[in-house]
Structures are given as structure tokens and as C-alpha cells.
Amino acid sequence: MNHKTPFGPLHPPEKIEQKRVDAVHRALRWCETIHSSTLWTPIIVGNSISLQRTINEQTIELFPLEAAYVDLGMKSRFAADHLPIHLNNSNACVRSTHSRPRPLHTDMIASMMLLLGRNEFNPAAVPRTLHSILTAEQLSSLPPPPPTRQPYVPGRPSTSGREFLPESRILGLTRQNPNTIITIQFEKRDGTLRNMTARIGVWNNADGDENNTRVAEEAMSYNPADYNLKAVFDMENSQYRTIATDRVTMIAIGENTYRTTSYSE
């Protein structure tokens, strides 16, 4: 069944929960309300409407209906986890942060409409991939980037003097217990201990989104195994993290707990 929205017709899949469909509709109506009081110009192409404006000779175009497609698991021109934004007719590659619960893409597009909908806006809030819309003065006003983390040298031994479980044991246990929740304590590269309750494997969260730690590893710009790391899903922070597999002082996995004398309560 087609639903009429302010930005074109929408045909949600039958498997999508009605509360999510309703949330997407509310977000699209929010976009319509924001549009009426900002400088965005509607662009009609076929049955859909996008929003466009030019800032410092750079053209930005937002696609609220495409955002709705992503939120409802429908086919879209934009990849999942990317906001449907063009900069000078090309994908601007604006990505959302991996917070939980993740906000709707339609809500995030509405936020972009608010941010860039007037002549005056906060340059520090503009995503890095859209910095070409900023003036030289605005660019100079941006806060300095965070300090670059010193590169980690693979195989560098710990200097803490702690006793660790053999890395081969840790990797074997995670292979033997897929799709499970673990409790682990390991030494971070700065020498401090970290306790974490994490999950490994593949599962669907409460919103029906799939979590997959193997896919998370493949998406990284490096191979975690080369650095004695393994991707996990931090249950407390609801984010993908890595654990140091060569510096584990305790792991509770399956029905067993393993620890060394360096484990700290």
C-alpha cells in the first residue's frame, strides 16, 4: 500500500513494524515543517522531492525520501549508515555515528536541514566531508583535530610484568563458542586494565538490525589480527570495540572462566 508523504509516495515492506513506519512518517513531516522556515529549495524529479541550496558556491542536496527508504530497509541509491546527501551532484559520504539506539536517517536529515538551513550556522558542527562549503575564515575557526594516536608496533611485548593467558587459547575459545556473550579483562596498549562484557558472532538486536563482529572486522581499514586484536560488540556502550587477544588476564566464556594471577577484581 502506497503512503503519501511530503516528499513523494512511500511503499513500506509488509514485514516492517507499524511503529517504525509511523516514526519515519513523523520524521518526514518534521522535515516538511523545517523546510517551510529555512532556505532550502524543493527540487521535483519524477514523484520525489529533494531539497537543495547553495552555500559559498557549493551545492548541497538532501533526499528525505531516500532516508526513509534506508530506515525501512528498502532499496536506496545510498548505502546503509550513510546519509542521503549530495555535494555538487556527488555522494558526500556523510556517515552517522554508531550510537545505540541509532537515530532514524530521516531524523538526521532533518537535523542537517536545521543546521544548514540558514545563512548563519555553526562551522564546527559541519561534517568533515562537507568542509568545502566553509569559508577560509570558518575553516580557521575550527578546533584543532585530536592528536594522532601513535602507531602500534605488532608483536611489541607488554612491559607491565603481568601474566596473560596464551593468545592461542583465547582465539580457540572464541572459535569454539560462536554467537556468545563473554566477560573479559585485558591490558590496553597504554598499560591499564579494561573490563568488558561483550558479544561475538552474528545476531539481531531489538530493532531487528543485524550485528556481525566478523563483518565489523572486514570493514576496518586494517586487519585486527595483525595487531593481536579482535572485534567484539561492547554490550555496555552498544558499540563495536576491539580486545587485545595477547593480553588477556581473565575470560568467562561458555560455562568456564579462565584467569591468571594478574587478574584484578
C-alpha positions as CSV (number, residue, x, y, z in Angstrom):
1,M,0.0,0.0,0.0
2,N,1.4,3.4,-1.0
3,H,1.6,6.1,1.7
4,K,1.6,9.7,0.7
5,T,4.4,11.7,2.2
6,P,5.5,15.4,1.8
7,F,8.4,14.2,-0.4
8,G,6.7,11.5,-2.5
9,P,4.9,8.2,-2.3
10,L,6.3,5.5,0.1
11,H,5.5,1.8,-0.1
12,P,6.9,0.2,3.2
13,P,7.6,-3.5,3.1
14,E,4.9,-5.6,4.9
15,K,7.4,-7.1,7.3
16,I,8.3,-3.6,8.8
17,E,6.7,-2.9,12.2
18,Q,4.0,-0.2,12.0
19,K,5.6,1.8,14.9
20,R,8.8,2.2,12.7
21,V,6.7,3.2,9.7
22,D,4.9,5.8,11.9
23,A,8.3,7.1,13.2
24,V,9.5,7.6,9.6
25,H,6.3,9.4,8.7
26,R,6.7,11.7,11.7
27,A,10.3,12.4,10.7
28,L,9.3,13.3,7.1
29,R,6.6,15.7,8.4
30,W,9.3,17.2,10.6
31,C,11.4,17.7,7.5
32,E,8.4,19.4,5.8
33,T,8.0,21.8,8.8
34,I,11.6,22.7,8.9
35,H,11.7,23.3,5.1
36,S,8.9,26.0,5.4
37,S,11.1,28.2,7.6
38,T,14.6,27.7,6.1
39,L,16.4,28.4,2.8
40,W,16.1,25.0,1.2
41,T,14.6,24.9,-2.2
42,P,12.5,21.9,-3.3
43,I,13.6,20.1,-6.4
44,I,11.0,17.8,-8.0
45,V,12.2,14.8,-10.0
46,G,9.5,12.4,-11.0
47,N,7.4,11.5,-8.0
48,S,10.0,12.5,-5.4
49,I,11.2,15.8,-3.9
50,S,14.7,16.7,-2.7
51,L,15.9,19.8,-1.0
52,Q,18.7,21.9,-2.3
53,R,20.7,25.1,-1.5
54,T,24.0,26.7,-2.4
55,I,26.5,27.7,0.2
56,N,29.7,29.5,-0.8
57,E,29.2,28.3,-4.4
58,Q,28.9,24.7,-3.3
59,T,25.5,22.9,-3.9
60,I,24.1,20.6,-1.2
61,E,21.1,18.4,-1.9
62,L,19.3,16.4,0.7
63,F,17.0,13.4,0.0
64,P,14.5,12.9,2.8
65,L,12.6,10.1,0.9
66,E,15.8,8.2,0.3
67,A,16.5,8.4,4.0
68,A,13.1,6.9,4.6
69,Y,14.0,4.0,2.2
70,V,17.1,3.3,4.3
71,D,15.2,3.4,7.5
72,L,12.6,0.9,6.2
73,G,15.1,-1.5,4.7
74,M,14.1,-0.6,1.1
75,K,16.3,-0.3,-1.9
76,S,18.1,3.1,-2.0
77,R,20.8,4.8,-4.0
78,F,22.6,5.3,-0.8
79,A,24.5,2.8,1.3
80,A,23.2,1.9,4.8
81,D,24.6,4.0,7.6
82,H,25.2,6.9,5.1
83,L,23.1,10.0,5.0
84,P,21.5,10.7,1.6
85,I,23.4,13.9,0.8
86,H,24.9,15.1,-2.4
87,L,27.6,17.8,-2.6
88,N,27.9,19.2,-6.1
89,N,25.9,16.2,-7.5
90,S,28.1,13.6,-5.9
91,N,27.7,11.4,-2.8
92,A,29.0,13.5,0.1
93,C,29.7,10.3,2.1
94,V,28.3,11.6,5.4
95,R,28.1,8.8,7.9
96,S,26.2,8.6,11.2
97,T,27.9,7.8,14.4
98,H,27.3,4.3,15.7
99,S,25.2,5.2,18.7
100,R,22.5,3.0,20.2
101,P,19.7,3.3,19.7
102,R,20.7,4.6,16.3
103,P,18.5,7.6,15.2
104,L,16.5,7.4,12.1
105,H,18.2,8.6,8.9
106,T,15.1,10.8,8.3
107,D,15.6,12.4,11.7
108,M,19.3,13.0,10.9
109,I,18.4,14.6,7.6
110,A,16.0,16.9,9.4
111,S,18.9,17.8,11.7
112,M,21.0,18.6,8.7
113,M,18.2,20.8,7.4
114,L,18.2,22.7,10.7
115,L,22.0,23.0,10.7
116,L,22.4,24.3,7.2
117,G,19.0,25.9,6.6
118,R,20.1,29.5,7.4
119,N,22.8,31.9,6.4
120,E,24.4,31.6,9.8
121,F,25.4,28.2,11.1
122,N,28.0,26.6,13.4
123,P,31.0,25.6,11.3
124,A,32.2,23.1,13.9
125,A,29.0,21.1,13.5
126,V,29.5,20.6,9.7
127,P,30.7,17.1,8.9
128,R,34.2,16.9,7.6
129,T,33.2,15.7,4.2
130,L,31.2,18.9,3.7
131,H,34.0,21.3,4.8
132,S,34.3,22.6,1.2
133,I,31.2,24.7,1.9
134,L,33.1,26.7,4.6
135,T,34.9,29.9,4.1
136,A,38.6,30.3,4.8
137,E,37.6,32.2,8.0
138,Q,35.3,29.5,9.1
139,L,37.9,26.8,8.5
140,S,40.4,28.7,10.5
141,S,37.9,28.9,13.4
142,L,37.6,25.1,13.7
143,P,39.0,23.5,16.8
144,P,42.3,21.6,16.1
145,P,41.9,17.9,15.3
146,P,42.6,15.4,18.2
147,P,46.2,14.3,18.5
148,T,47.2,11.4,16.3
149,R,47.5,8.1,18.1
150,Q,51.0,6.7,18.0
151,P,51.1,3.7,15.7
152,Y,51.1,0.3,17.4
153,V,54.0,-2.0,16.5
154,P,52.7,-5.6,16.2
155,G,54.4,-8.1,18.5
156,R,55.7,-5.5,20.9
157,P,55.7,-7.3,24.3
158,S,53.9,-5.8,27.3
159,T,56.2,-4.1,29.8
160,S,53.7,-4.3,32.8
161,G,55.0,-7.6,34.1
162,R,51.5,-9.1,34.1
163,E,50.8,-12.7,33.3
164,F,48.4,-13.3,30.4
165,L,46.5,-16.2,29.0
166,P,48.0,-17.7,25.9
167,E,46.7,-15.9,22.8
168,S,46.1,-19.2,21.1
169,R,43.8,-20.2,24.0
170,I,41.8,-17.0,23.6
171,L,41.4,-17.4,19.9
172,G,40.5,-21.1,20.3
173,L,37.8,-20.3,22.9
174,T,36.2,-17.7,20.7
175,R,36.1,-20.1,17.8
176,Q,34.6,-22.8,19.9
177,N,31.9,-20.5,21.3
178,P,30.4,-18.5,18.4
179,N,27.5,-16.2,18.9
180,T,28.0,-15.8,22.7
181,I,28.4,-13.2,25.4
182,I,31.8,-13.1,27.1
183,T,33.2,-11.3,30.1
184,I,36.8,-10.3,29.7
185,Q,39.7,-8.4,31.3
186,F,42.6,-7.4,29.2
187,E,45.5,-5.0,29.2
188,K,45.1,-2.0,26.9
189,R,48.1,-0.7,24.9
190,D,48.6,2.1,27.5
191,G,49.2,-0.5,30.2
192,T,45.8,-0.1,32.0
193,L,43.4,-3.0,32.5
194,R,39.9,-2.9,30.9
195,N,36.9,-5.0,31.9
196,M,34.3,-5.6,29.3
197,T,31.1,-7.6,28.7
198,A,31.0,-8.2,25.0
199,R,29.4,-10.3,22.4
200,I,30.9,-12.1,19.4
201,G,29.2,-13.6,16.3
202,V,26.0,-12.7,14.5
203,W,22.7,-11.7,16.0
204,N,19.8,-9.3,15.6
205,N,19.2,-6.5,18.1
206,A,15.8,-5.4,19.5
207,D,15.3,-3.2,16.4
208,G,15.8,-6.1,14.0
209,D,19.2,-4.8,12.9
210,E,21.9,-7.4,12.4
211,N,25.1,-7.2,14.3
212,N,28.1,-9.2,13.0
213,T,31.5,-8.9,14.5
214,R,33.2,-10.6,11.5
215,V,31.7,-8.0,9.1
216,A,32.8,-5.3,11.5
217,E,36.4,-6.6,11.3
218,E,36.2,-6.7,7.5
219,A,35.1,-3.1,7.4
220,M,38.1,-1.9,9.2
221,S,41.0,-0.2,7.3
222,Y,43.4,-2.8,8.8
223,N,43.4,-6.5,9.7
224,P,42.9,-6.6,13.5
225,A,44.6,-9.9,13.8
226,D,47.9,-8.3,12.6
227,Y,47.8,-6.2,15.8
228,N,46.7,-9.0,18.1
229,L,43.2,-7.6,18.2
230,K,39.7,-9.0,17.8
231,A,36.4,-7.1,17.1
232,V,33.6,-7.6,19.6
233,F,30.4,-5.7,20.4
234,D,30.6,-3.9,23.7
235,M,27.3,-4.6,25.5
236,E,27.6,-1.6,27.8
237,N,28.4,1.0,25.2
238,S,26.5,-0.7,22.4
239,Q,29.4,-0.2,20.0
240,Y,31.9,-2.3,18.2
241,R,35.3,-2.4,20.0
242,T,38.4,-4.4,19.9
243,I,40.0,-6.6,22.6
244,A,43.7,-7.3,22.9
245,T,43.8,-11.1,22.4
246,D,47.5,-11.3,23.5
247,R,47.0,-9.6,26.9
248,V,44.0,-11.3,28.5
249,T,44.1,-11.7,32.3
250,M,40.6,-13.2,32.5
251,I,37.9,-14.5,30.3
252,A,34.5,-16.0,31.1
253,I,33.1,-17.8,28.1
254,G,30.6,-20.6,27.7
255,E,30.4,-22.2,31.1
256,N,34.0,-21.7,32.1
257,T,36.2,-18.9,33.5
258,Y,39.9,-18.7,32.9
259,R,42.2,-16.2,34.7
260,T,45.9,-15.6,35.5
261,T,47.4,-14.4,38.8
262,S,47.4,-10.9,37.3
263,Y,43.6,-10.7,37.2
264,S,42.4,-7.8,39.2
265,E,39.0,-7.7,40.9
